């Protein structure tokens, strides 16, 4: 009887997935695509979010030991590719911190009643460094210390602001006000121009917004009935995520001309216009604080996650013993220190690149491509393990036998490969002076970060597998 009390219900598990995926920072990016936002959201939901969820559930129930993506890919293709997969998940997340905190800086600029700060490079860097290191030190105190803070941030900084902007946006349209994105003739079609890859560049960024569902797949065995409850929870989560992203992005795009939407402060522009219409301008600083609060909570929640997976690889001898260290709270502090140094260096990209939105999207594009490469390994591992270990007990299996796995993983792979290709094309909506610089930035970044785990694996020694003393 006591055991049943620990089982998760469908709705609770669905909300756990919503919390890990949904972020208000994505609303300006989706809104900037204009009418195409509907296609981009549906593409990412049906061809990316759903396949990732189903495939991850099977892998998580079949191989339940620690390591996540590292263990799944390792079982399929060996330790080298397994380490590469977890490395890519970790490094893309490390780069992502700079983008989400740049978004938080955009919100805080309205708290200080100076929206121009959202384009101030030094203000953005200061916010990134102060908030990131503050969140890191909270994580040093252990999971319990970080979890209470994260919970407050998610409720107050994501759910409440999302509900407010959606209600205001719907009211704006209902009162007969003009819809800004419908004024742009180039965006009056549901489908983007597939012949122009520059018009599809934001698709890669949209895909990133729908990533992360594989993280909670490790909890699938905590459901009362994994085979039936997991798909239900996934569909509930997908519906909730799609509705918030679509209606929230619509609210931003309806009130702000597409060309004027800032990727770091766009949602605050939406709040400013909507609140002014209802003579609620005094709430703008409050909304700025809440939006920033939500972004900060998201960072706090993620700091200890992927780095924990990297710790598992260190314990298996894939990394030097120095990175096996954990403090008295069982936190991988040495890995977090290195992670923080990388974030600090990347933060200064906002000085090197004049336009803040361009810098934001450059880092986002690099993050997307690294994450997509990891998903290629994830899908390939799922297919491979169906044949390599067919007798492995999986409480949840992608329906339809091997054909079903090929279909689901194949659709996911095609979507990933398509997003990978368009991710190398600079978006037409941003003022990028030299497209070649954009492409070379992405290429060099991908080569460096993909080569790094290969080099580390080549240099590893048998002695690394020996556990060190705390």
N, C-alpha and C positions, 0 to 999 in steps of 0.2 A: 504493500500500500504506500509506503514512504517513497518508493522508487517512482511511482506515478506522479507524485507531487513535483518532481523535478523535470517532468516532460513539458516541452513547449507546445503551446497551441498554435494554430495556423495564423491567426491574426498577429500574435506577438512576434512570430518568426518573420512574417511579412514586414512588420515595422522595423525589425532589426536590419533587414535588407534595404529598406527605404533609407534608413539613417546612414548606411555606409555608402550609398550611391548618390542620393539627392543633395545638391549644393546650389545655393542661390547664385554663386559666382558664374554659373553657366548661362543664366538668363540673358545677359547682354550679348554673349557670343552667339547664341541661337537667334536672338532678336535681330542681330545685325545681318542675318541672311534674308530678312524680309519675308516675302510670301513663301520662300523656299523652306522656312522653318518647319512647316508641317511635314514636308518630305524628309528632311534631315532627321527629325525626331522619330518618325515611323521607321525609317531605315535603321537607325541605331537601336531601336527597341526590338523590332522583329528579327532583324538579321544579325544582331550582335548581342544584345542583352539576354534574350531568351536562350539562344544556343549556349552561351557561356554558363548560364544558370543550370541548365539541364546536365551538361557535360561535367561541370564541377561537382554536382551532387553525386554522380556515379563514382567519380574518382575519390571523393571524400569518404563515401561509405565503404569503398573497397580497400582503401589504404588509409587507415585512421590514425596512424602514428604521426608524431610531430614532423613538421617540415613543409606541409602543404604542397605548393607547386614544385618544390625541390624534390620531394619524395616521388611525386607522380611521374615527373619527367625522368628521374633517375631510374625508376623501375622499368620504364619503357626503353630508354636509350642510353643509360649509363650515367655515371657521376658527372662527367664533363658537361653534358647538356643540361643535367639537373641543376648543377651549380650556375650555369649560364642563365637558366630560367629564373631562379630566385634572385640572382644578381640584377637582372633586368627589372624585376618587380621592385626591388629595393632602390635602385638608382633612379628609375623614373619617378618614384615617389619622392625621392630626395630633391629632384629638380622641381617637382610639382609644388613643393612648399613655397618656393619663391613666387609662383603665380597666384596661389590662393591667398598669400599674405599681401601681395600687391593689391588684390581685390579688397582685402580688409582695410588697407590704407585708403582706398577710395571711399569706403564707408566712413572711416574716421575723419576724413577731411570735412565731411558734413557735420560731424559732431563738433568740430572746431570752427564751424560756420565759415569755412574757406574752401570751396570746391576746387580752387586752383591747386591746392595741395595735392590733389589726385594726379596731377601731371608733374609734380615736383620730384625729381629723381632722388634727391637727398632725403626727403620726407619718406618716400616709399622704402628706401634702403633702411632707414632708421626703424620703421615699423617692422619690416621683415626681421631684422636682427634682434630687436628687443622682444618681440612676441615669440619668435621661434626659440630663442634661448630660454625665455621664461617658461615656455611649454616643455622644453627639454628637461629643465630642472624639476618641474612638477612630475614628469615621468620618472626621474631619478628616485622619487620617493615611493614608487611602486604603482601597481595597477589600481589599487583602492583609491589612492590620492588623485589619480588622473580621471578615474571613471565618474566620480561625483561632479567634478568640474565640467567634464564633457557632456553629461546628461543635462545640466542646466543650460549649457551653450546651445545644444541641439533644440531644446524646447523653445527657449527664448529667442535664439538667433537664427533659426531656420523655419520652424513650423509657423510661428506667429507672424514674422515678416512676409512669408510666402502667402499666407491667408489674406493679409491686409492688401498686398499689391494686386492679388487676383480680384478681390472684391472691388477695389477702386477701379481697376481696369474694366471690369464688366459694367460697372456703373457709368464709367466714361462713355462707353459705346452705347449703352442703353439710353443715355441722354441726348444721343444724336450728334456727338462730337466727331470731327473728321478723324479717320484712321490714317496715320502718317505713312505706314509702309505701303498702303494701297495707292499712294500718290506717285510712287516710283514705277515707271512703265517697265523697267528692266526686271522688276520683281513681281509682275502680275501673273506669273505662272506657278502652278503647284510644283512642277518639275524644273530643276535647274538645267542649264545648258550643258549636256554631257560632252559636247564637243570642245568646251572650254574648261580645261582643268583648273584654271585660276578661279573660276566661279564655284568650284567644288572644294576648294581648299579648306573651308570651314567644316566640311564633313568630318575630317579627321579629328578636329577639336571637339565636335559634337559626340563622336564615338567615345572619346576619353571621358566625357561626362557620364556615360552609361557604364563605365568599367567599375570593377570592384566587387561584383556579385560573387565571384569565386571565393572571396575572403570568408564569408559566412557559411559557405557550403560545408565547412568543417563541423558545423553544429547540426548537420542534418540528422544524425543519430539521436539527437535530443528531442526529436519530434515524436509524437505518440504513434504515428503511422507514416514512416518516411515515404513509402511508395505512393500513398494517396495525398498526404498532407503537403509534401514538398512542392509538387506542381501547383497546388492551390495557393500556397503562400507566394510562390513566384509570380503567378498571374495577378494576385492582389497587389503585390509590390510594383509590378510593371505598370498596372493601370494607374496606381497612385503617382508613380514617378512621371509617367507620360502626361498625365493631367496637369500636374504642377509645372513641369517644364513647358508644356504647350501654352497653358493659360498665363503663366508668369511671363514667358517670353512675349506673348501676344500683348500683355499690358505694357511692357517696355516699348515694343515696336510700334504700338498704336499711338503713343504719346510723344515719341522722339523720332525725328527724321533719321532714316537708316544711316546716312553719312555722318551724323553727329553722335552716334552711340559710341561711348567709350567702353572698351572691354574691361577696364578696371573700375569705372565709376558709373557705368550705364544704368545699373539698377537704381542707384541713388538719383540719377537724372529723372528716372521714371517716377520715383517717390516725390521728387520736388515738384514736377508738373501736376501730378495727380492730387497731392496734398494742397497745392495752391488753388486748384480748381474748387476744392471743397472748403477753402479758407482754413486749412489745418496746418499752415506752414510751421507753426510752433512745434509740431511733432517731427519735423525733419531731422534735427539733431538726435532725437531718440531713435529714429529708424536707422540713422547712420551707425549709432552705437550697437543696435541689435544685429545689423548685418555683419559688422566687424566681429561682434561677439560670436556669431555662428561660425564664421570662418576660423576664428581662433580655436573654437571648440573642435572643429574638424581636424585641424592640425594636431591638437593635443591627442585626439583619438588615434590618429594614424602614426604618430611618431614611434610608438612602441611596437606597432604591428609588423610591417615588412622586415624591420631590423631584427625582430624575434626569429623570423624565418632564416635570416642570415646567420644568427647565432646557432641555429640547428645545424647548418652546414659547417660552421666552425668546429662544432663538437664531433662532426664526422670526418674531420681532418682536411676540409677543403680550404680553410683559412689558417693563418698563423695562430699559435696558442694565445697570443696577446688578445685576440678578438673573442676568445672563449670566456673572458672574464665577466663575472656578474657581481654586483655589490650585495650588501646584506638584504636588500629588498628583491633580489633575484632579477635585477635589471641589467641589461647588456650595455653598461656605461661606456666601455671603450669603443664599441661600434657607434654609439650615439655621439660621442665626441668627434669621431671622424665624419659622421653624417653632418654634424653641425658645421664643421670646417668647410665642407663642400657647399652647403647652403650659403654660408657667408661669402664665399668666392663668387657664386652664381648671382648673388644679390647685386653685385656691382655691374652686372650686365645692363642694369637700368641707367648707368652713367655712360656706358660705351655706345648705347643705341639711343639717338636723340628722341624718337617718338615713343612714348610710354606704351601705347597700345601695340605698337610693332614689337617692342621688347617682350611684352606680355605674351603675344602670340608666337613669337619665335621660340620662347621657352616651352610654351604649351605644345607646339608642333613637335619639338624634339622629344618631349615627354610622351606624346602620343605614339610616335614611331617606335620608341623603345618598348613601350607597353604592348604594342601590336605584335612585335616580334616574339614577345613572351607568349602571347595568345596563340601564335602559330605553333609553338612548341606544345602548348596545352592541348590544342585540338589534335595534333599529330600523336601525342602520347595517349589520348583517349582511344583513338582508333587502333593504335599499335597494341595496347593492353587487352583489347577485345580478342586479339588473336594470340598474343604471347601468354596471357594468363586467363583463359576462358573459364576456368573452374573457380576463380577467385570469387568468394561470396560478396555480392553487392546488394545490400538491402534496398537501394534504389538503382534502377537501371533505365537508361534512355530507352523508351519503348520502341518496338519494331525490330528487335534483334540486331544483328550486325548491319543490316540495311538501314535501320533506324539511326544507328550511330553514324554511319557514313553520310546519311542525309542531313542530320542535325549539325554534325561537326563540319561537313562539307560546306553547308550554307554559311556557317560561321567563318570558315577559312576563306571563302570567296569574298565575304564582306570585309574581312581583315585585310586581305591582299589588295582589294580595291581602295580601302582607306589608306593603306601604306603608300600606294602609288600617288594618290592625290595629295598626300601629306607633304610631298616634295615640291609642290607647286605653290608659290606665294599667292595669297588671296588678293583678288582684284579690289576688295573693299578697303584695303589698308594702304597707306602711303609709303610703300617700300621703294626707295630711290633706286636701288640696284638689286633686281631679282636674283642675279648671279650670286651676290653676297648671301642672300637668304638661303639659296640652295646649298652653297658651300658650307654655311654654318651648320645646316642640318646634316649634311654628309659627313663632315668632320666630327661632329658630335656623336653621330651614330657609330662611326668607325672606332672612335676612342672608347666609348662605353661598351660596345659589343666585344672589342678586342681585349679589354681589361680582364674579364673573367677567364678568357683563354690563356692569357699570359700568366695569371695567378695560378691556374690549374697546372700549367706546365712547370711552374717553379715550386709547387708544393712538395713537401717532404714527408716521409712516413712518420717522423717524430711529431708532426702537427696533430696527429690523431690522439696524442697523449693529453689527457686533461690536466690543466694547471690548477694550482691551489689558489683559492680566493685570497 
